[in-house]
């Protein structure tokens, strides 16, 4: 088995020789591990039995050998091939200074984690109290009439459930001391804080599968077996292969902060989802006879609100059990997602000081990318920048009173008078819904959830130069087109539905990039120094343009200036204390690749893939080839991301980068369907999708093959042209010479040169045919 070494010195060679390196997916799928069925072959991560290593998110070599590896996320690092004795003797190679190791400050992790979790628990309880008070205050009193009878009972259900939630979280001291009792089973931070060596596992929980979950190898409090019930659907499947916990002290601090902020950010959806949690009358709750001695709903399954006594059905045992089940399922999902997206750093830093993050805390993010059923994106939208409405050039020069008279709210969304400088986060659409004495009321619409709400008022600028606003709008549109180019490369559209990425690491990476770019664009420095400056300095030259071609060239030139400045700003920033955002994004694809490795190395899914391929006449060689091409395209995307600092032409770099991202996304999307182990026999749509994807995979591989043969076609065509021209020239020279004299040497020279040229021509034609056939 060949290991891929991702040291910097090998990167160029790998790009040229990718086809000869790595273990094929077919071989991996069919590997039965007869000697030790529990052994996990970590392609691109660990050495085999203590041997060398490869790229990925880090890890240790098998059976005692430490494997060097490259940085997760694909930024490249020097790789050290470690070796050591397995169960017997042997020698070990010296450890590189950059080889990751257990932190010298590891013993402080447990205390740090305990302190941070306690602090967060207090914040959580305070926030819960605030959320419940807000939700209860929104509800009308039950003695108020409603338009529909259903509304009245819905409000009663809400009040009943929120009242019970309030009682459930009534004791702060008990809550902070025993989070698990309330459904908050904090596991992931405790694994990293307590275990010097960790195992990984596949966890199936509540209909979802989580890969690359870091667990304690020997403590059932920290291996999820206590929070995930082992049955036919759910369970923890351990890999049984330990690796060193090489998290540095400052990275552990970042992990705790991220966990805390994410917990607070998702808290409302964890404790209360109206469309999922509310008990229904006649099914879950019933009216009960009011008993005067019943102290305001103190019973474990009855609630008294506004004079009504409501009883919970016995099938739910009591209110505490009902509520805890809801919260626990969501919090375990949250904790597993945090665990799954975390990757070990595989290169230590020469500096012990962390780089300050350049993005806002996650508690103020506009939308959580990993939540698939979030109905409260409006709440996150309140954290989006409050952009100023700008009159489009057709209306820019008009006075406030004239605009007020002409404004029509019903037409504004489809044919707006205003535009907003929001070229990055195109998921959210800003539009003016009302004008009151010249002050605009602005709504923000989430185009994925199709929900909107009034958020703020703003004062537009009236009587501006139409040429200025014209250029400003064109700059915004051009920058937007460039970002949509990236979204389409990820197989999304301008609505940016993160869920469609189907991978938490990718979702979080793209979300971070969008959030960062949005902050830069809406910052006054970029607005003033770039957009307003370009529009202000260029608008007068609009009068000098005389043709459409000149105009198109001019607007492209000035918009490219603005976009390049934005690329510089993004690339100079960092995400999650790691690398530039482009590298972090391509690191998400490495996480996707690891999932396919995981599917192939686990016996159950491996056999299911083979069986499905046999049942539907699918040749596993195509999966193998797709995987090889995915590996190559990821490496190209990572290399491109890392080279942004050296790029002379950022626009060309961006186009190349998005091409690599698109190629990677397409290969990954095909593999996702073809490695899906769900039963499709009774689902016509899924079966049709499988068959269509298989055909697309074959066509994609044929396209890849043609791309690889392009240089061969070009070179062979060139040789054919040159050799034919040589034959023609040689023939003309020979004819001229034979007319003048009967020279035997000239004849011999002609025969030899013509023969050589003919051989070259025939060889080139053969190569051309091979290239064209692919």
Order of alpha helices (4+ residues) and beta strands (2+ residues): alpha-alpha-alpha-alpha-alpha-alpha-beta-beta-beta-beta-alpha-alpha-beta-beta-beta-alpha-alpha-beta-alpha-alpha-beta-beta-beta-beta-alpha-alpha-alpha-alpha-alpha-alpha-alpha-alpha-alpha-alpha
